[in-house]
Amino acid sequence: MNKAKEAFSRRLKEKCNELTPAQRRIADYLLEHLEEVVYTSAAQLGAQAGVSESTVIRLLTRLGYDGFAAFQKAVQKDLTLPITLERLNQTVNHVGAETTVWEKSLAMDMDNLTGVLAQVSSSDFERAVRYLTMARQIYVIGLRSSYAAAYFLAFTLNAVRGNARCLIPGAGDLAEAIRAIGPEDAVVGIAFPRYTRDTVRVLQFARGRGAHTIVLTDGVSSPLAPLGDVVFFLPNASLHPIGSAVPSVAFANALVSAVALIQKKEVVDVLTATEEVFDVLGTFAR
């Protein structure tokens, strides 16, 4: 992870519950454009994010910075690359107008995945994996455009661990599905705009029951952000208006891979038992 983004993201997560809507808006903007801090002013950043200069300053004060100049200095110190190289990389990664739609779309998802690498810290990832490996039961919820990632995560975790389920509120049995959630469980919530109430409510319920919560979302303005014991901000830019599922599915795959490698023996036992059932049922055509 870019050290500057890691440091800033860590402060945001610690103070997430204390931020106003306007402060969350500028915080999201800074996460996406942190390198701009070095060569612009607080007033310019506020204007670009649609908030006042004073909102920018109040956010930085809330996060523990001693003014905008101190914030600039901290960002410049922690940037992995010189600012000129950061800006050069953005230019190189820009997709020209002469490219096809599918080339633009794939290039955008490559940029999304690069953004995931920049924003996810090893400590947060390892913490999430620890929650998943230790969980008695794993519950995953993600609706609408987030359902693909939620189903993939639940299906693959269940395939290797045998204790994961995807929550589907539309079936009408959400209360029955979550009533046993407790401190020994882990709940994963995935949501990008527009955020569904059921996803928020399940995470609120899980926290009330003492379960470990893991959140995959787009930024500090998300209503899910304050509800995670560990929170991952994943970019999901897309040419279409729904948002790309690629980053969240790829990140889900990384989580499952880590869990499987840590619990090799348990995974082998689960897969062996499953194969026996496949044989009895004649599940596959060949």
Rosetta blueprint (number, residue, H / E / L):
1 M L
2 N L
3 K H
4 A H
5 K H
6 E H
7 A H
8 F H
9 S H
10 R H
11 R H
12 L H
13 K H
14 E H
15 K H
16 C H
17 N H
18 E H
19 L L
20 T L
21 P H
22 A H
23 Q H
24 R H
25 R H
26 I H
27 A H
28 D H
29 Y H
30 L H
31 L H
32 E H
33 H L
34 L H
35 E H
36 E H
37 V H
38 V H
39 Y H
40 T L
41 S L
42 A H
43 A H
44 Q H
45 L H
46 G H
47 A H
48 Q H
49 A H
50 G L
51 V L
52 S L
53 E H
54 S H
55 T H
56 V H
57 I H
58 R H
59 L H
60 L H
61 T H
62 R H
63 L L
64 G L
65 Y L
66 D L
67 G L
68 F H
69 A H
70 A H
71 F H
72 Q H
73 K H
74 A H
75 V H
76 Q H
77 K H
78 D H
79 L L
80 T L
81 L L
82 P L
83 I H
84 T H
85 L H
86 E H
87 R H
88 L H
89 N H
90 Q H
91 T H
92 V H
93 N H
94 H L
95 V L
96 G L
97 A L
98 E L
99 T L
100 T L
101 V H
102 W H
103 E H
104 K H
105 S H
106 L H
107 A H
108 M H
109 D H
110 M H
111 D H
112 N H
113 L H
114 T H
115 G H
116 V H
117 L H
118 A H
119 Q H
120 V L
121 S L
122 S H
123 S H
124 D H
125 F H
126 E H
127 R H
128 A H
129 V H
130 R H
131 Y H
132 L H
133 T H
134 M H
135 A L
136 R L
137 Q L
138 I E
139 Y E
140 V E
141 I E
142 G E
143 L L
144 R H
145 S H
146 S H
147 Y H
148 A H
149 A H
150 A H
151 Y H
152 F H
153 L H
154 A H
155 F H
156 T H
157 L H
158 N H
159 A H
160 V H
161 R H
162 G L
163 N L
164 A E
165 R E
166 C E
167 L L
168 I L
169 P H
170 G H
171 A H
172 G L
173 D L
174 L H
175 A H
176 E H
177 A H
178 I H
179 R L
180 A L
181 I L
182 G L
183 P L
184 E L
185 D L
186 A E
187 V E
188 V E
189 G E
190 I E
191 A L
192 F L
193 P L
194 R L
195 Y L
196 T L
197 R H
198 D H
199 T H
200 V H
201 R H
202 V H
203 L H
204 Q H
205 F H
206 A H
207 R H
208 G H
209 R L
210 G L
211 A L
212 H E
213 T E
214 I E
215 V E
216 L E
217 T E
218 D L
219 G L
220 V L
221 S L
222 S L
223 P L
224 L L
225 A H
226 P H
227 L H
228 G L
229 D L
230 V E
231 V E
232 F E
233 F E
234 L L
235 P L
236 N L
237 A L
238 S L
239 L L
240 H L
241 P L
242 I L
243 G L
244 S L
245 A L
246 V H
247 P H
248 S H
249 V H
250 A H
251 F H
252 A H
253 N H
254 A H
255 L H
256 V H
257 S H
258 A H
259 V H
260 A H
261 L H
262 I H
263 Q L
264 K H
265 K H
266 E H
267 V H
268 V H
269 D H
270 V H
271 L H
272 T H
273 A H
274 T H
275 E H
276 E H
277 V H
278 F H
279 D H
280 V H
281 L H
282 G L
283 T L
284 F L
285 A L
286 R L
